Amino acid sequence: MTKTNYALITALYDTKGADLYNDVYFPIIKYEIVNQYYTQVDIEKYYDIETLQDIIDSDFGIKIPLIVLKQSIRAIGKNKNGISLSIYENGKQFKIQKAWDISINLSIDSKSQEIAAKFEELEQQYKLFLETEGLFCENTFIDFYSDNTEEILSYLEGNNSDAIIDEKYVNLAHFLLWIKENKIELYNIANDIFWGSIIAGFLKRNTADINIKSDDKVEYFLDSALILAALDLDNTDNVKYANELLEIIKYAGSIPKVHSLTIREVKYILNSVEKEQGPRPNTAIEEAYHRRKLTSSKILQIKNNLSQLIEEKGIVIFPSSETDLDNIEISYKYKQSVKLLENFRKGNSNNGIRDIHDVYLRDFIAKKRKDIVSIEKVNSYFVSLNSDLISYFNKQAQGKLSLLIHPAKIIIDLWIHSSHSSFVKKNGLVEIMSRCFALNNTDIRRKLRLVGKYYKESDGNYSHENYQAIYNALICRSTKAINEINLIIDNEEKDVENKEELNKKHIEALIKIAVNEELEKKERNSDLSRQIEQLSEAKRIAESEAALSQKQTETDKKDIQFLKEQSNQYKENIQELQNRLQKQERRNEINERIAAISNELVKLDKEKEKSICMAKFYLIFILECLFLLSGLTCIIWFIFPYIIKSSTIDFKSYMLANLGLIIGFCVSAIGFVVRTIQHLYILTPKVKYDLIRTEQINYWLKQNTQYNNLKDELNELEKEKKKNYE
């Protein structure tokens, strides 16, 4: 689709007469019917729906399905709202008898031209913003709107669960945030066109039925990750995103819910943090833990008041007794569907509770849905941020309506079920922006961890400056830098031969790219400073000329006024450039400090890992195995001969003859008693392994207090950086 197409759609669906759901197809069809009536030469001309389809496609870039056109023509012919049609062949053909008012069409055409002109201005401002800020984005505004159209369409058709608009558009989101604060009229245009892209996606839908009446309320059962974010137990971007999502759902009149099993899963997570006296590195909760200065006792308090805290957020709890939850876990533990999901995740779960939870919630939603086959009639969803999980279950659904939904699709789903068009227009773009920020935050952290894996201090190219350049390149979404990291990711996933060597070469290329782009950025800042100097000189000359002109006669007053206006314009331009330069310089300072902290944290993480010694675990584990083996051997050695010779030997004599074995068995038994059953390493090796590891990490953290201090400073700098963009 083109800018002209989106401009025309935006103008058409901004009119007060457009019913944006039940009648969503009518405005575009009526528009073309009116145009054809006032331009046709032969008033007796017959039209077929294939011709109408081509006309709409030519003007709007949208090929509306023939079945929808047929339904719409019949409905328009019956209603006779400003248009009179003669219908033939049950809607396949029609003749336009009368169209009473062309003024609406003319108004729409005029407005679409204005929107198209604003679209051009929007693109120019975006290009200037990227150049000024030294940011990267290969995708244009037309790409942004087209991708949103496709994302909406793929969701409506049930073909894809992933968000097409993701972190790659984060710099466009930064621009939208900037114009929202500084050029609100331009932001409103961007928002209107975004609404047009939603309509375009809906019009392309193949499975529509204009006669269907949608349910006005939907239950959205939230996954554990969203619950943690809503409770401010995630990074700030995800927390903001989750809370905005809750407000959107509640405002639209639908119901955010959480199953009791999900609450139990959240408790498992909190319990792990409490016992280990802190979250594991690079987990969702880690940033919140340090930002909020949480402790084990505070985590315990949150866990004990979890249900109350959830209800305070306006989330309705679906109740289940502890006995019911225990039965669910028992009945699902050995189900084939749970085992398959566990294998898909390569066994990466918390004692299986995660897999049990996800499979059960899918089945739970399926039972609530019963035999619903239309998206308009869907009454419940399981909402998850995990795109891999959604795709996994969708593949198993084999084309049926998805039981899971990504938060990115909730806005459009709410519109389908409630027709709150003004609400969608207001919040749709806001949700997209928040999504991009949240996804970018996660993406940068993931890429930096991967870089740190191959970016070794022992290498010759290791330096603080190089690491900082890499960080800055990722912040700016450098296409070249990200491509190099994606190649490393591909090598990791495919486990190619010579992986280490290949990835080190990619790191070298990454460093070269990042350093060169950093030099280019510094040169742009220098150019900006030179522009300020040139404008300052021009302003000084203008002011001097104005002062001299004061001595001239009254006939020169126009020249004096012109020079004054020119001087004021120079002053405004200088101020704007100075503000930009100051913001850029502060951002550079923040990025430098963030890079330095990140670099230091990488070093400290390596030191922390080196400090961990698992000798205690392996020693105790081996000893327990030896005790157990010794005990079993003694029992077998003691009992077996007695059973064979029981008829020829008395018990007392046999006991004396095997005194050594009895003593050995007693030693083994005492060994187990000393340890006690509940503390045996061989029964819960993973738990004990993690416990010893956590103990050593906590000891290291106490000895290296600067680690948590750096984490806190990093969080504060991230907040300031976000405000600086605003």
C-alpha positions, -999 to 999 in steps of 0.1 A, spaced: 0 0 0 11 36 -7 9 69 12 -20 79 -10 -39 47 -1 -34 52 37 -43 89 34 -76 81 16 -85 54 41 -77 77 70 -98 105 56 -127 82 49 -129 66 83 -125 99 101 -160 110 91 -187 110 117 -210 88 96 -187 57 96 -198 29 118 -164 13 125 -173 -23 132 -207 -36 121 -206 -12 92 -168 -12 87 -170 -23 51 -199 0 41 -181 34 40 -155 23 15 -181 6 -7 -205 36 -5 -177 60 -14 -170 41 -46 -207 37 -55 -212 75 -52 -181 81 -73 -192 58 -100 -228 73 -100 -215 108 -106 -189 98 -132 -208 72 -152 -220 80 -187 -246 53 -190 -271 55 -161 -284 20 -171 -250 5 -166 -248 -27 -146 -219 -34 -122 -207 -67 -109 -189 -72 -76 -156 -82 -94 -155 -48 -111 -163 -31 -78 -135 -51 -62 -110 -38 -88 -122 -2 -84 -116 -3 -46 -82 -20 -51 -72 7 -75 -81 36 -52 -74 21 -18 -48 -7 -24 -72 -32 -8 -87 -63 -24 -119 -68 -3 -130 -105 -5 -159 -110 -29 -181 -128 -3 -179 -96 18 -187 -73 -11 -217 -95 -19 -230 -93 17 -224 -56 18 -242 -48 -15 -273 -67 -3 -273 -48 30 -267 -14 14 -295 -21 -11 -319 -29 17 -310 1 40 -312 27 12 -293 52 33 -285 79 7 -281 53 -20 -307 34 -41 -295 1 -57 -312 -25 -78 -298 -59 -68 -295 -89 -91 -283 -125 -87 -284 -122 -50 -258 -94 -48 -234 -105 -76 -247 -76 -99 -263 -42 -92 -274 -10 -109 -270 24 -92 -304 41 -93 -296 71 -72 -268 85 -49 -280 117 -33 -249 134 -19 -215 137 -35 -203 164 -11 -191 139 15 -169 122 -12 -155 156 -23 -147 164 14 -130 131 18 -109 136 -13 -98 171 -1 -89 158 33 -70 129 20 -48 153 0 -41 172 32 -32 140 50 -9 129 22 9 163 25 13 158 62 25 123 56 54 138 35 61 163 64 61 134 89 87 115 68 109 145 64 108 153 101 116 116 109 146 117 86 159 149 102 154 134 137 174 104 129 202 125 114 203 149 143 202 122 170 227 99 151 202 71 151 196 42 127 164 28 111 162 12 77 124 11 80 103 40 69 69 53 81 52 35 52 70 3 63 56 9 98 20 13 87 22 -16 62 37 -39 89 9 -29 113 -17 -37 86 -1 -71 80 1 -78 118 -36 -70 122 -45 -92 92 -23 -121 103 -40 -120 137 -75 -119 122 -67 -148 99 -51 -168 127 -19 -172 107 7 -157 130 11 -150 167 43 -129 166 44 -91 168 57 -78 134 62 -44 149 90 -50 174 123 -36 186 134 -27 151 110 2 152 123 16 186 139 47 170 106 55 152 89 51 186 115 76 200 105 100 172 68 95 179 74 103 216 94 134 206 67 148 183 41 140 209 59 163 233 70 190 207 48 188 176 14 175 188 -4 182 155 21 161 136 17 133 162 -21 134 158 -17 129 120 6 100 127 -20 86 151 -48 90 125 -29 73 98 -21 45 122 -58 40 127 -61 39 89 -36 10 89 -58 -9 114 -88 -4 92 -68 -16 61 -59 -48 79 -95 -54 88 -108 -47 53 -84 -73 38 -98 -100 61 -110 -131 42 -131 -147 71 -155 -118 77 -192 -120 83 -208 -86 85 -240 -101 100 -223 -116 131 -229 -99 165 -198 -99 187 -196 -106 224 -189 -74 242 -168 -88 271 -138 -111 270 -119 -127 299 -81 -123 295 -62 -148 318 -27 -133 324 4 -154 324 29 -152 353 53 -129 335 26 -102 331 15 -107 368 51 -101 379 54 -70 357 21 -56 370 34 -60 405 66 -40 396 88 -72 396 103 -67 362 123 -40 343 106 -6 341 96 -8 304 78 -42 310 62 -28 342 49 2 323 37 -20 294 18 -44 317 1 -16 337 -10 2 305 -24 -31 292 -44 -36 324 -59 -1 321 -67 -7 284 -86 -40 292 -105 -25 321 -114 7 302 -128 -13 273 -151 -31 297 -134 -65 295 -119 -85 325 -83 -91 333 -81 -124 352 -55 -147 367 -60 -184 375 -50 -197 409 -25 -221 393 -7 -190 378 -6 -175 413 10 -207 425 36 -205 397 44 -169 407 48 -181 443 73 -208 431 94 -180 414 92 -157 445 100 -187 468 132 -194 447 143 -157 450 136 -158 488 155 -190 495 184 -180 473 185 -146 489 183 -128 455 173 -134 419 195 -152 394 215 -130 370 197 -119 338 163 -129 350 132 -107 346 130 -100 383 167 -91 388 164 -54 377 133 -48 399 151 -65 428 180 -41 428 159 -10 417 134 -15 445 162 -25 470 143 -57 478 154 -83 503 145 -119 511 121 -107 538 104 -82 515 100 -109 489 84 -131 516 61 -103 524 51 -99 488 45 -137 485 23 -138 516 2 -110 503 2 -120 467 -35 -124 462 -43 -91 478 -17 -73 457 -31 -88 426 -67 -78 434 -56 -43 442 -44 -41 406 -80 -48 395 -72 -83 384 -99 -109 392 -87 -142 406 -102 -174 393 -104 -194 426 -92 -229 431 -85 -247 464 -50 -259 472 -63 -295 470 -76 -288 435 -43 -273 425 -24 -303 439 -47 -326 419 -41 -306 387 -3 -310 392 -6 -347 399 -29 -354 370 -9 -334 345 26 -343 356 28 -374 334 6 -363 305 21 -367 270 13 -330 262 33 -318 292 62 -341 283 62 -328 247 63 -292 259 91 -300 283 111 -315 254 103 -285 232 118 -263 260 147 -288 265 136 -294 301 142 -258 311 115 -255 337 109 -253 375 103 -290 384 78 -292 356 54 -267 371 59 -242 342 50 -269 316 20 -282 337 7 -246 341 9 -237 304 -7 -269 292 -35 -268 318 -43 -232 310 -46 -240 274 -70 -268 282 -88 -246 306 -94 -219 280 -105 -246 255 -132 -258 279 -145 -223 284 -146 -217 247 -164 -249 239 -173 -249 202 -167 -212 193 -154 -209 157 -157 -171 151 -131 -146 165 -160 -122 173 -176 -148 196 -144 -157 215 -151 -152 253 -117 -160 268 -79 -160 261 -47 -170 278 -25 -140 275 13 -147 273 44 -127 263 61 -159 252 58 -159 214 75 -193 212 48 -208 234 20 -192 214 35 -205 181 40 -240 196 3 -243 207 -9 -227 174 8 -254 154 -9 -280 175 -43 -262 169 -40 -269 132 -58 -237 119 -83 -235 147 -88 -203 167 -58 -196 189 -64 -202 226 -34 -179 235 -30 -143 226 1 -120 227 -5 -87 245 3 -69 212 -30 -82 198 -53 -72 227 -60 -37 214 -74 -49 181 -92 -78 199 -109 -53 222 -121 -33 192 -135 -64 176 -155 -72 207 -166 -37 217 -163 -14 187 -147 13 209 -131 30 178 -122 63 196 -106 43 224 -85 23 198 -75 55 180 -63 70 212 -44 40 226 -33 19 196 -2 39 189 7 43 226 6 5 230 29 1 199 54 26 214 55 9 248 59 -25 231 89 -13 211 106 2 242 100 -30 262 112 -53 235 143 -32 227 153 -32 264 152 -70 264 169 -73 230 199 -51 240 205 -71 272 204 -104 253 228 -92 226 252 -77 252 253 -110 271 262 -128 238 289 -103 230 303 -107 265 306 -144 259 332 -139 231 346 -105 240 374 -117 263 397 -95 283 427 -116 271 420 -106 235 440 -78 220 410 -59 209 395 -56 244 391 -21 257 366 1 275 363 23 244 355 -6 221 329 -20 245 313 14 248 312 18 210 294 -16 208 269 -5 234 262 28 217 257 10 184 231 -12 199 213 17 216 211 35 182 200 2 165 229 2 141 218 -22 113 254 -33 105 262 -40 141 230 -59 147 236 -80 116 270 -91 129 255 -101 162 227 -120 144 253 -140 126 267 -150 160 232 -160 171 228 -181 140 261 -199 147 250 -205 183 217 -220 173 231 -242 145 261 -251 166 284 -249 135 319 -262 133 347 -238 143 320 -217 161 344 -201 185 367 -190 157 339 -177 135 322 -158 163 355 -141 173 358 -128 137 323 -115 139 332 -97 172 362 -81 154 340 -69 126 314 -57 151 341 -36 169 353 -21 137 317 -11 127 309 3 161 341 24 163 336 38 128 300 48 136 311 64 168 336 85 149 309 95 124 286 105 153 313 127 168 318 144 134 280 151 132 282 168 166 311 188 155 291 199 124 262 209 147 286 230 168 299 247 136 263 255 126 257 272 159 289 293 155 279 303 119 244 312 131 258 332 160 280 352 136 251 358 113 230 370 142 257 393 153 260 408 118 222 412 116 221 430 150 249 453 139 231 462 107 199 468 126 217 491 150 232 511 121 198 512 104 183 530 134 200 561 122 183 560 89 151 579 79 116 568 84 115 553 49 140 526 60 117 513 88 107 483 68 143 473 63 149 478 101 120 456 109 132 429 85 166 429 101 151 426 135 129 397 125 159 380 109 179 384 141 151 369 162 149 340 138 187 334 141 182 335 179 155 309 178 175 286 155 206 289 177 186 281 208 170 250 192 204 238 180 220 245 214 192 225 231 197 196 208 235 197 213 231 198 251 207 168 250 230 149 227 260 156 249 241 145 280 230 113 262 265 107 252 276 111 288 249 87 300 257 61 274 294 64 282 287 58 319 262 30 311 288 13 289 315 17 316 292 2 342 281 -27 319 318 -34 311 326 -34 348 296 -57 356 308 -81 329 342 -83 346 326 -87 381 302 -114 368 332 -133 355 350 -129 389 318 -140 406 316 -172 385 353 -179 391 348 -176 429 322 -204 429 336 -238 439 313 -268 439 338 -291 456 315 -292 487 286 -304 466 305 -331 448 322 -343 479 290 -347 499 272 -362 469 299 -388 463 301 -397 500 263 -402 501 265 -424 471 293 -444 487 273 -447 520 242 -459 501 262 -483 480 280 -496 510 248 -501 529 231 -519 500 261 -541 495 262 -551 532 225 -560 532 228 -581 501 260 -597 513 245 -604 547 211 -617 537 218 -637 506 241 -664 523 218 -667 552 188 -674 529 208 -701 512 222 -717 544 192 -711 568 186 -747 572 221 -756 583 231 -726 604 215 -709 634 210 -671 634 233 -662 664 262 -681 649 256 -665 615 255 -630 631 289 -635 649 304 -649 617 293 -617 598 301 -591 624 323 -571 600 294 -568 576 271 -557 603 295 -530 615 298 -518 579 261 -516 575 257 -497 608 284 -472 597 264 -466 564 232 -463 583 247 -438 608 260 -418 578 225 -414 565 210 -407 598 235 -380 605 226 -363 573 189 -370 578 166 -379 549 154 -343 542 190 -331 537 202 -358 514 219 -344 483 211 -375 463 174 -370 466 174 -333 454 208 -328 437 197 -298 416 182 -280 446 213 -286 467 236 -276 438 217 -243 434 217 -238 472 255 -241 475 260 -220 445 237 -193 459 255 -193 492 288 -186 475 273 -159 453 257 -142 483 291 -144 502 308 -129 471 282 -101 469 288 -92 506 325 -90 499 320 -69 467 293 -43 476 302 -22 445 284 -48 424 249 -39 437 259 -2 438 267 -4 401 234 -21 394 215 7 412 234 34 393 227 16 360 189 17 367 190 54 375 209 62 343 184 42 323 156 63 337 174 95 330 182 84 294 145 77 287 135 112 301 162 128 280 145 114 248 112 129 260 
